[in-house]
Amino acid sequence: MKAIIRNTKNVKGAVRVPGDKSISHRSLIFGAMAEGETVIKNFLMADDCLRTMEGLRSAGTHIAESGGSIYVTGKRKIFNEPENVIYCGNSGTTMRLLAGLFASQPFYTVMSGDNSLSSRPMGRIVEPLVRMGAGLFGRKANRYPPLAIRGNTLHGINYRMPVASAQVKSSIIIAALSAGGTTIVEEPILSRDHTERILISFGGKLEKEGLSIMVPGNQNLRGIEIEIPGDFSSAAYFMAAAAMVKNSRIRIEKVGLNPTRTGFAKVLARMGAGVSIFNESQEGMEPVGDIEVSGSGRLKGVEILPCEVPGVIDEIPLLATVASMAEGKTLISGASELKLKESDRLLAISTELNKMGSDISTTDDGLIINGVEKLGGTKVESWGDHRIAMSLAIAALAAEGETIVNDFDCVNISFPSFPSIMSECGPEIVLVKDKKEPPLKGDSHVHRN
């Protein structure tokens, strides 16, 4: 499917975005591990989260939907051996977090993914989980999916993570809950802490000291009722649109304001956008509020340092989009992790924005962006990456003429309602189905991704 997007005069209104993707994954997993029932409100019904749901179901977890809520019947950390391979699709979160869960189970599990996920590194979870006592096996010296897990009795370890990663940290914490003794995880830089927060909501225990997290083993969790705040990373696209398009003002309501996630708002403010936060409250262990953003003339380029990258890791393609029309130069460094996402996001966003007239070059670990006065609509590619697709859609709103983004249906990975919610603010994103090509002559088994 392709998206056809024309430039817009302004972006105005008040919207709500779907539930946070990271919290949706974790609420399912902790609900499955707990005793009793967990009720999840505002769960993100997107492809990635549904992969985690199906993975848990394949291990015997009863998960039902009723009245807009998800009901999870806890397994008390005693799961069933899946009868088939668990297909994780494009979701690295699903594979890494479920690996931590199944590492302690007395059975054999195999997880696979699509072509993109099959090229993403899993050695970073294999090493600590093997040190804890599990057996994990993958391609290329156990570094890539498919991933096979032989669960075992686990023991606590002290582990210093070489790279800041909320997914890796979470995988270890989940495994630690079923291990003997205490597990200590040390991060090089603070990453998202949704796992630590939601674990406490489920009655779990941990201690934090600086960048170290201490997790006692053999913990029992209890089911809870949880309402998931709006996903800040989804809200960021609307914030960027308001900042880039003149005479725009938008409010996104009931958004998660976890301080490990809101770096994008701080960078926008440094660039000169008007950013305000209202109606702050607390949903469980997570801060929530309304964010209002308005443009205030042409934005200015900034420098984003390596220590800031974990707080804007999902928004860097979007920051590149905003910076492409900002005055002066924007430098992003310490972002080599983006080469290992659903696409090489540094290469993908620079390649496609340059087609629209931007001036972006890649470095070993980041981007150099020289702002231009205007962009021009053209045909661009999503690279099958939801964050690249939506970032290009935002660029199209500020570009002259019409932009076509190919393979746009990849937004279903994290934000299926993106086009419809954007239309509430004024801009229209027209979705057009691609014409199906006929099979190759004499070949009745052609597979298309």
N, C-alpha and C positions, 0 to 999 in steps of 0.2 A: 504494500500500500504506500502511496505517496501523499504528501501534504502540499497543498498549494496555499501560499501565504502572501498577502500583499501588505505593503507598509500601512501604518495606521496613524491617524492624527493624534490620538492620545489613548491612554489606558486608564480607566477610572472605575471606581466601584469598591465594593466590599465582598470578599469571597472567603470560603473555607476550603482547605485542601484536605485530602484523605489522611488517614492515620499514619503515623510514623512507621516506616518500613523496618527499621532496626528493632523497634520495640515490639512490632507485630511478630516478627520471628521469635524473639525471646519470650514473649508472653505465651506463645504456643508451647515452646520447649519446657519452660518451667512449669506450666500448667500440666503438661504430660508427666513430669517428674513428681508432681506434688500428690498429696493425699486429698481426696475430695474433689469438688467441682470448681473449675475456674470459668468465670464469665468475662468475655472480652468484648468491649464496646468500641466502635470506630476502628475495627480491624481493617487493615489494608488488603482488599481483595485484588491483589495484583499477582502476576505470574510467579515472581520470586517467592512471595509468602505462601502461595498455594503449593509450591514445591515442598516447602517445609511441612505444611499440613499433610500432604500425601505421604511424605516420608514417615511421619509419626503414625499415620493410620496404618501404614504397611507393617509397623512394629506393634500393632495391636491397640493403639490409642483410639478411643471413641471420641470423635469430634463432630459436633452438629451445629447447624446454623438455624436460628429462629428469631424472628422479630428484629433482624439487623444485628444481632449479637452472635458471638461464637461461644459454644459451650464445650469445654474440654473436661473429660472425665479422667482424673489422674491415675497413673499406673504405679505410683509409689516406687519409681525407679526400677520396676520389674517389667521388662518389655518382652515381646515375642520375636523370634527370629523371622525376619522378612522372607517371604517365599520367593521373591524375585529381586532383581537389581533395582535399587532406588534411583530413579532418574531425577537429577537435580536441575536439569535444564541449563539456564544461564546463571544460576544462583550460587555464587561462591560462599555466601553466608550459610545457605542450607548445607552444603557439603562440609564446611569447616565446623559448624556448630554441632551438626549431627554426628560428626566423627568424635567429638568430645563426649557426646552422650553414649554412643555405642561402644566406646573404648572399654567401658566397664561391664558390658553385658556378656554373658557366657555363651555367645554364639558368633556366627560368621555373617558379616554384612558386606555387600558390594555397592558402591555408589558411582554413578557415571554422570556425564553432563554433555552439553552440546559442544560443538567444535571450539567455541570460545573458552568455555570452562575447562576443556581438556588441555588447554595450553596455559592455564593459570597455576602458579606454584603452590603445591601442597606440602612440600618438604618442611615448611615452617611450622606445620602442625604435627607432621609425622615425628619429627625429632623429640619434642617434649612428651607426646603421648606414648612413644616407645620407651622413653626414659621412665615413665610412670608404670610401665609393665604391659602395655597393650602391644599387639602385633599389627602393624600397618604396612601395606604393600601397594606400590603404584608403579607406573611406567618410569623409565629413565632413572633407575636407582631410587625408586620410591618418591620421586619428586613431583609427578604429575598424575592426574586422573586417567582412567578409572582408579578408584581407591578401594582396596579390600581391607577389612578390619576383622581381626580375630580378637574378640574381647577377652579380658582377663581381670583378675584381681589387681587393683591399682594401689600404688602407694604415693604419698606426697613427695614432691621434689622442690628444690630451689631452682628457678629458671629465670635467667636474664634474657629478655627478648632482644634479638639483634635489630629488629625493625619495629617501630610503633605500629600496631595493628589491633584494632578492636576485635576483629574476627578471631585472630589467633589467641588473644588474651581471653576471650569469651570461651573458646574451645577448651582451654586449659582449666578455666574456672568451673565449667560444667563437669569436666572429668573429675576435678578435685572434690566435688560434692559427694562422690561415691568412693573416694580413695581413703586408704588408711593414713592417719597422720595429717600433718599440715602441709599445704602447698603454698609456696611463696613465688609470686610472679613480679618481676621488675621490668618496667617499661623504660625505654630511653627518652621518650617524650610522652606526655599525657595524651592518650587517645580517647575516643568516645567512652563514656562510663555508664551507658544504659544497662549493661549487664549487672554491674555492681548495685545500681539503684533498684532495679526490678527484683534482684535476688533478695534484698532486704524487705521489699514489699511482700514477698512470698514467705517471709519468716526465716530466711537464711541469715547466716552470720559471716562477716568478713571484717578485717581491719585494714586500714590504709595508713601508710606512713611514707610521706613523700610520694615517690613513684613506685613504691612497693605495695603489693596487695597480699595479705595473708588469709588463706581460706582453710578453715578446719574441715577435716574429712567426715564422711559418714553422716551427712546432714539430712534431716527430714524436712520437707517443705509442705506448706498447706495451701490449698486452693484459695483464690481470692476473686474479687470483682475488680476489674480494671478498665478505665476508659483511656484510650490511647490518644494523646494530643496530635494535632496536625503535624505533618512531616515538614520540618524546617527546610530540608533540601528541595521539597516540592514548592514550598512557599517562595524559595529563592528566585524561581523563574519569574514570578509576578513582581517581585521586588526589583529584579533587573530590568524588566520591561518598563516599569514606572521611572526608573532612574535614567534610562536611555532615551525614551520618547518624550519630547517636549510637552509641556502642559498636562502632565500625567500625575495622578495621585491614587494610590491604591492602599486598601487596608486588608490584611489577611488575619482572620480571627481565629482564636484558640489554637495558636501554633506553639509547639514545644520550644522552650527557650533554654534548653540544657546548655550550660556555658561551654561544653566541649563541642557544640554544634553551631554556635552563632557567630563564628568568625567572619562569615560572609557579610553580615550586617555591619560589622565594625569596619571592614574594608570599604564597603560602599560609602559609609560616612566619611572615611578618610579621603575618598575620591571626590567628595563634595555633594553627595546626595543627601536629601533630608530624610533622616531615619528616626522614628519615634516609636516607643513601646508603651502600651496602655493596658489596663485591666489585668495586671499580673496576679497570678494565683498559683496554687499547687494542686496537681492531679497525682495522687499517690506520692511518689518520690520525685516527680518531674515538675519543674517550673513551666508555666503556660502563660500566654498573654496574646495581645493583638499587636501586630506590627504595621505601621503606616510608613510608606515610602513615597517621596515625591522628587521629581527632577528639579534641579536649581541651576539651569544653564549647563554649559559643557563641563563634563567631569574631568578630573586631572589624574594622570598616571601616578602609580604608587609602586613601592617595592614590597613584595611579600617574601618574608624570610623563612628559612626551613622550619624554625620553631612554630610558625603559624600554620604550616601546611596541614597537620592533622586536623585542625579545626575547620579547614575549608576543602578537605580532600575531595568531596563529591562536587564542589562548586567551582573547581579550577577551570574547567572548560567554559563555564558561564562567566567567570571573572575575565577570562581571555576575551569573551564576546563583548563585555562591557568596556574593557580596556581598549578594544580595537577602535573605538570612537572617542576615547578620552584624549585630552590634550597632553602631549608629552609622552614619556616612555614609562612602561610598566615592566618590572622585572620580577619573575617568579623563579625561585630556586629551591632545591631540596624536595622536588616533586617527582623523582624517578619512579616512585611507586605507581604513578599513573600509566606507566608503560605496560603494567601487568594487570590492568583492569579488563573490562569487556572488550576493549580495543586498546591500542596504544593511544591514550587520550591526548597526549601532547602532540603527537604526529597528526592525529585525526582532526583535532580542532584547528590546528594551524593550517593544515592543507585545505580544509573546506572554507574557513574564513578568508584565506588568501584568494580563493576563487571569487569571493564577494568584494575584493578590493582592499582587504586589510594588509598590514605589513607586520607579519609575525614570523619569527624564526625560532627553531628549537635549539636547546642546548642539551648537554648530557643529562641534566636533572631539572629542566624547566623551560621557560619561554621568555623571549624578548619581544615585547609588543610596542611598536611605534604607532601611536594613535593617528588615525586619518579623519578627515572631516566628514566623509560620507562612505557608505557601502552601497553596492548595487546588487539587485536581485539577480539570481542565476540558478542553475541546477546544482545541487550539492548532495552529498551522500552521508547517510547516518553512520556508516560503518557497522550497522547492526547494534549500535550502542545507544541506549535510551537517553543518556545524559548528553551525548553529542547531538542527537536528534532534537531534543528540546532546546538546547543552547542555540542551534541554528535557527529554530523557529523564532526565538527572541531576537536574534540578529535580523531576521527577515522583517520584523515589525518596524525596525528603524531604518531599513535599507530602502533605496529607491526602486520602485517597480515591483515585480513579482518574483518570488523565490519558490522553487520546488525542492522539497526534501524527500529523497527516495528512501524506501525501506523505513517508513515512519512508524509502522506498527510495532517496532521494538519498544516504543514508550509503554506498552502494556506490561513490561517487566516491572516498572515501579509506579506508573502514573497513568492508568488507562483513561481517566476522565480529564486529562490535561486539555484536549481541544475544547470540550464542552464547558469547562470552568473558565478557560480563557475567553470564550465567547460572552460570558457574563460581564466581562470588563470592556467589551467593545470589539476587539479583533476577532476575525473569523478565520478559522483554519479549516480548509476544505479538504476532506479526505477522499481519495480516488483509488479504487481497487486497480491493481495492475492486471493487464491482460495476461492470462495464462498461456505460456508457450506450449505448443503441442509436444508430446514425447518424441524423442529421436526415433527415426524410422528403424523398425526392427528391434527396438529396445522397450520392453514393457515394464521395466523395473528402474526407471529414472527417479532418483530421490532429489528433492529440492529442499534446501534449508530456508 
